[in-house]
Amino acid sequence: MASWHPATMGKYDTYFREWTLFCSQNSFPVHRATVSQGLQFVTQLLSAGKSYSSINGARSALSAFIPADGQVTFGQQPLVSKFVKGVANLRPPMAKYACMWEAKTVLDKLRALPSDTDLTLIELTLKVVMLLALTLCQCAQAIQTLVLSHVTMISDGAQIGFPTKLKQTRPGFHLKPLLLKSYPLEPKICPVTTLKSYISRTSSLRHGEPHKPHPTT
């Protein structure tokens, strides 16, 4: 379990709970169930209307509970693979993002805002988060783990490092510091200018970490 990323652990937690309940109701051994019993479980999920994504996730989670047959895990068993393929045909997986939104709409909104000094703290926080999301092109986790001690201001921007493991982290590889370039042509939507304003505004409110303002701030 320690080999799993925290996000994987969170994803599997639901299936672990459902599997434990299923085994209890059917008097199956949680850690010594058979492939047939595992198939009964995913069949129950299918009957309950679960999507292909949910059933495929359950298959991965059960591989940690149901002993491998030789060198083949539960998820790779021929019958299990065929079952999941059948689910994909019955309930084709939908695209995660059904549409794309236009970044210009957001940038125009930010251009129309008052200067950073006239924004409330919550408005300034939301603005800097949006600009970081647009310019860094990283997952929300990267922004959430942002530590100001790993932010270095340079002549033409800012260098942002990540002190903790991220989703992209794997053995022998960690995300390198990212360069955030200044955009002097439009200071109102310059991520570096806004980040500097945020750091200055919150300097008296935090102790080395990004400030988390109350929604009513």
C-alpha positions in Angstrom: 0.0 0.0 0.0 2.9 2.3 0.6 3.9 2.0 -3.0 0.6 3.7 -4.0 0.4 7.4 -4.6 -2.0 9.1 -2.1 -4.4 9.9 -5.0 -4.5 6.2 -5.9 -5.2 5.3 -2.3 -8.0 7.8 -2.2 -9.5 6.4 -5.4 -9.3 2.8 -4.2 -10.7 3.5 -0.7 -14.3 3.5 -2.0 -13.9 0.1 -3.7 -12.1 -1.3 -0.6 -15.1 -0.4 1.5 -17.6 -1.8 -0.9 -15.6 -5.0 -1.4 -15.4 -5.5 2.4 -19.2 -5.0 2.8 -19.8 -7.3 -0.2 -17.6 -10.1 1.4 -19.3 -9.7 4.7 -22.8 -10.0 3.2 -21.8 -13.1 1.2 -19.4 -14.7 3.8 -16.4 -14.4 1.4 -12.9 -14.1 2.8 -11.8 -10.5 2.1 -8.1 -11.3 1.5 -8.5 -14.9 0.1 -11.4 -14.5 -2.3 -11.4 -16.3 -5.6 -11.5 -14.8 -9.1 -15.1 -16.0 -9.4 -16.1 -14.1 -6.3 -14.3 -11.0 -7.5 -16.3 -11.3 -10.8 -19.5 -11.5 -8.7 -18.6 -8.2 -7.1 -17.9 -6.3 -10.3 -21.1 -7.8 -11.8 -23.0 -6.4 -8.9 -21.5 -3.0 -9.6 -22.6 -3.3 -13.2 -26.2 -4.2 -12.1 -26.1 -1.1 -9.8 -25.5 1.1 -12.9 -21.8 1.9 -12.3 -19.9 3.3 -15.2 -17.0 1.7 -17.1 -14.6 3.9 -15.2 -15.9 2.8 -11.8 -15.8 -0.9 -12.7 -12.3 -0.6 -14.2 -11.2 1.1 -11.0 -12.7 -1.7 -8.9 -10.8 -4.2 -11.0 -7.5 -2.5 -10.2 -8.4 -2.2 -6.5 -9.3 -5.9 -6.3 -5.9 -6.9 -7.7 -4.5 -5.9 -4.3 -6.9 -8.2 -2.4 -7.4 -11.3 -4.6 -4.3 -13.5 -4.8 -2.7 -13.8 -8.2 -3.1 -17.0 -10.0 0.5 -17.8 -10.8 1.9 -14.6 -12.3 -1.4 -13.2 -13.4 -3.2 -10.7 -11.2 -7.0 -10.6 -10.8 -7.2 -7.6 -13.2 -5.3 -9.5 -15.9 -7.3 -12.7 -15.6 -8.7 -13.5 -19.1 -12.3 -13.7 -17.8 -11.9 -10.4 -15.9 -10.4 -8.7 -19.0 -13.2 -10.0 -21.2 -15.8 -8.8 -18.6 -14.4 -5.3 -18.5 -14.2 -5.2 -22.3 -17.9 -6.1 -22.4 -18.7 -3.3 -20.0 -16.8 -0.9 -22.3 -19.0 -2.0 -25.2 -22.2 -1.8 -23.1 -21.3 1.5 -21.5 -18.7 3.3 -23.6 -16.5 5.5 -21.5 -17.3 9.2 -22.0 -14.6 11.8 -22.6 -13.6 13.5 -19.3 -14.0 16.9 -20.8 -17.1 17.4 -23.0 -16.2 20.9 -24.1 -13.4 23.4 -23.9 -13.8 26.9 -22.5 -12.2 30.0 -24.0 -9.3 31.4 -21.9 -9.9 34.8 -23.4 -13.2 35.1 -21.5 -11.4 34.7 -18.2 -8.5 37.1 -19.2 -11.0 39.8 -20.2 -12.7 39.4 -16.8 -9.3 39.9 -15.1 -8.5 42.9 -17.3 -11.7 44.5 -16.1 -10.9 44.1 -12.4 -9.6 47.0 -10.4 -5.8 47.2 -9.7 -4.4 44.5 -7.3 -4.2 47.0 -4.5 -7.9 47.7 -4.7 -9.0 44.0 -4.7 -10.1 42.2 -1.6 -7.8 39.5 -0.4 -10.1 36.7 -1.6 -10.3 38.4 -5.0 -6.5 38.7 -5.2 -6.1 35.1 -4.1 -8.5 33.8 -6.8 -6.8 36.0 -9.4 -3.3 34.7 -8.7 -4.5 31.1 -8.6 -6.2 31.5 -12.0 -3.2 33.1 -13.6 -0.9 30.4 -12.2 -3.3 27.7 -13.5 -3.3 29.2 -16.9 0.5 29.8 -17.2 2.0 26.9 -15.4 -0.4 24.4 -17.0 -0.1 22.1 -14.0 -2.6 20.1 -12.0 -4.4 21.6 -9.0 -2.1 19.6 -6.8 1.0 21.6 -8.0 -0.7 24.9 -7.0 -1.9 23.5 -3.7 1.6 22.4 -2.7 3.1 25.8 -3.6 5.5 26.9 -0.9 6.8 30.5 -1.0 10.2 29.5 0.2 10.6 27.7 -3.1 9.6 30.8 -5.2 12.5 32.8 -6.4 12.0 36.1 -8.1 14.4 36.7 -11.1 14.9 39.6 -13.5 12.3 38.5 -16.0 10.0 36.4 -13.9 9.8 33.9 -11.1 11.2 30.4 -10.7 8.9 28.0 -8.9 10.0 24.8 -7.3 8.0 22.0 -5.7 9.3 20.6 -2.4 6.9 17.7 -2.2 6.0 14.7 -4.4 3.5 15.4 -7.2 1.4 13.2 -9.4 4.1 13.2 -12.0 6.8 12.2 -9.5 8.2 8.7 -10.0 11.4 7.0 -8.9 14.4 8.9 -10.2 12.3 11.8 -11.5 10.9 14.9 -9.9 9.4 17.9 -11.6 12.0 20.5 -12.2 11.5 24.1 -11.2 9.2 26.0 -13.6 10.0 29.4 -15.0 7.1 31.9 -14.8 7.7 34.7 -17.3 6.7 38.3 -16.7 4.2 39.9 -19.1 5.0 43.6 -18.9 2.7 44.5 -21.9 -0.3 43.9 -19.6 0.5 44.2 -15.9 -3.1 43.4 -15.0 -2.9 39.9 -16.3 0.8 39.4 -15.6 1.1 36.3 -13.3 4.4 37.5 -11.8 3.1 41.0 -11.0 0.0 39.5 -9.4 2.1 36.9 -7.4 4.3 39.7 -6.1 1.2 41.6 -5.0 -0.2 38.5 -3.3 3.1 37.9 -1.4 3.3 41.5 -0.3 -0.4 41.6 0.8 -0.2 38.4 2.8 3.3 38.9 4.3 1.9 39.8 7.7 -0.7 37.0 7.7 1.4 34.0 7.1 4.4 32.2 8.5 6.4 31.1 5.5 3.4 29.4 3.7 0.8 30.7 1.3 -2.0 32.4 3.2 -5.4 30.7 3.1 -7.9 33.5 3.5 -11.4 32.9 5.0 -14.1 33.1 2.3 -15.4 36.3 4.0 -12.0 38.0 4.0 
